[in-house]
Amino acid sequence: MSFENLAVVENEHWLEVTIQRPKALNALNGQTMVELAAVTRQLEEDQDLRGMILTGAGEKAFVAGADIGELTDLDAGQAARFSLQGQAVFTAIERASRPVIAGVNGFALGGGCELALACHLRVLARTARIGLPEVGLGVIPGYGGTQRLARIVGLGRALEILLTGDMITAEEAYRIGFANRVVEPENLLETCREIARAIDKRGPRAVSLALQAAVRGGAMPIEEGLAFEASLFGLAAATEDWKEGTAAFLGKRAPEFRGR
Ligand code: CO8
């Protein structure tokens, strides 16, 4: 598959995806959203893949938002439709059956912050800045930011970011629970890969089921989420990895998971 605005390589069974529109600080135009949807489908369809790492090209920006040039002339119907279409792309990332790690290398603003929020883990370069500056443009977040930020950092902190439109530093993002880790910029990609390797040591089917239980179950009322967890626990019990992992522990040896 070839892309205009994404560079995609496979490394150790993980897709490494770099968003590259350097002239617009990697802002998400329509074409880039189509390509993000395609690469997310690829992650779902290729059973050899273990996950995806998403980052931005260059040192300055992860993604500086939706492409503002494409927003100016939207009427109400078009704007709502664009919002729904973009939300569907980010929801597909969030609901991916294998982990997606955002390597946030610089500005993650507006739609870029919303993209990072749709990923399962966020590793930030010390120089990164995040924010939802939309209200300063007379716009509001439309790719899930009003919903996902509060679920991750709590409503009070999310509202300050949403209503002031001010950026926060990587350290502050870590303090409030937005970032899983903050690292030196030169170590960003390698840290994402280290996390990927740590995940890869575990049972692949269990990783996938645990991810789905947490993400999909987390969007349900607690009773339904618990019932969903129990049903996935049942599915896990039917895998070879379950038998192998438990037998290896009891046999005091390292497991050899096959992802079946
Ligand atoms: N869209 C289009 N172009 C952009 C964007 C963007 N979001 N961000 C930066 N650029 C362009 C600039 O216009 C500039 O282009 P040029 O060189 O041709 O003038 C180039 O990138 C470099 O940017 P700057 O010169 O501004 O670089 P600075 O270092 O001075 O500033 C900033 C960096 C602070 C990141 C600044 O560029 C900025 O504030 N960018 C806009 C950030 C923003 O407001 N993002 C939110 C956009 S709205 C949004 O994301 C809504 C999402 C939901 C949409 C749902 C429905 C579609």
Residues whose N, C-alpha, C, O or C-beta is under 5 A from the ligand:
A	BS01	CO8	K23 A24 L25 A27 A64 G65 A66 D67 I68 G69 A79 F82 S83 F107 L109 G110 G111 P133 E134 I140 P141 G142 Y143
